[in-house]
Amino acid sequence: MEKPKCALIGKDGNIFNLVGLASRTLKQNGMQKEAKEMCDKVYSSHSYYEALNIIADYVDITDDRGLEEEEDEEMEWEEE
């Protein structure tokens, strides 16, 4: 499974915010089943760091700049 990029670095570190952002990213990439699975695992985790590791299993954690670079690459690909 290829993980979609998700800009979590620099965001509000509240775990509910982070899982929401990651879940939305998965759903936007047609991965509804994985989004639910990830949420279920995060909500049953026993620590903040365990929850972060679960999120990282499903999305490629990046910052806003990482997403911009990916968009630039996609635009270059479309122009060719």
C-alpha positions as MATLAB code, in Angstrom:
seq = 'MEKPKCALIGKDGNIFNLVGLASRTLKQNGMQKEAKEMCDKVYSSHSYYEALNIIADYVDITDDRGLEEEEDEEMEWEEE';
ca = [
       0.000    0.000    0.000;
       1.399    3.377   -0.965;
       0.917    5.915    1.797;
      -0.436    9.348    0.866;
       1.477   12.387    2.126;
      -0.113   14.226    5.037;
       1.126   17.552    6.410;
       1.168   16.998   10.169;
       4.503   18.631   11.019;
       3.892   22.084   12.459;
       0.179   21.436   13.073;
      -1.635   21.462   16.407;
      -0.217   18.355   18.085;
      -3.481   17.341   19.748;
      -3.876   13.678   18.827;
      -7.531   14.154   17.868;
      -6.517   16.898   15.445;
      -3.735   14.788   13.954;
      -5.899   11.686   13.524;
      -8.573   13.873   11.912;
      -6.112   15.318    9.403;
      -4.700   11.883    8.609;
      -8.175   10.373    8.274;
      -9.248   13.136    5.880;
      -6.118   12.578    3.786;
      -6.827    8.854    3.541;
     -10.460    9.461    2.568;
      -9.432   12.005   -0.086;
      -7.248    9.278   -1.569;
     -10.057    6.714   -1.697;
      -8.879    4.864    1.388;
     -12.021    4.972    3.545;
     -11.483    1.488    4.969;
      -7.925    2.355    6.010;
      -9.118    5.638    7.565;
     -11.583    3.800    9.812;
      -9.047    1.115   10.651;
      -6.439    3.742   11.582;
      -8.905    5.681   13.760;
      -9.967    2.523   15.586;
      -6.338    1.622   16.296;
      -5.426    5.151   17.426;
      -8.419    5.389   19.758;
      -7.486    2.089   21.401;
      -3.782    2.959   21.728;
      -2.227    3.448   25.145;
       0.018    6.448   24.565;
       0.492    9.510   22.425;
       3.612    8.051   20.818;
       1.904    4.768   20.040;
      -0.889    6.755   18.385;
       1.637    8.741   16.305;
       3.297    5.535   15.150;
      -0.068    4.131   14.082;
      -0.790    7.287   12.070;
       2.661    6.984   10.467;
       1.794    3.429    9.391;
      -0.996    4.848    7.228;
       0.278    8.220    5.970;
       3.642    9.681    5.007;
       4.005   12.455    7.578;
       5.376   15.650    6.070;
       5.074   19.406    6.414;
       3.270   21.836    4.108;
       6.436   22.235    2.048;
       6.519   18.500    1.345;
       2.988   18.696   -0.050;
       3.862   21.708   -2.204;
       6.822   19.833   -3.700;
       4.568   16.893   -4.553;
       2.035   19.222   -6.219;
       4.833   20.848   -8.260;
       6.009   17.417   -9.445;
       2.449   16.467  -10.460;
       2.051   19.713  -12.429;
       5.329   19.109  -14.271;
       4.185   15.575  -15.118;
       0.863   16.862  -16.511;
       2.584   19.498  -18.668;
       4.760   16.941  -20.481;
];
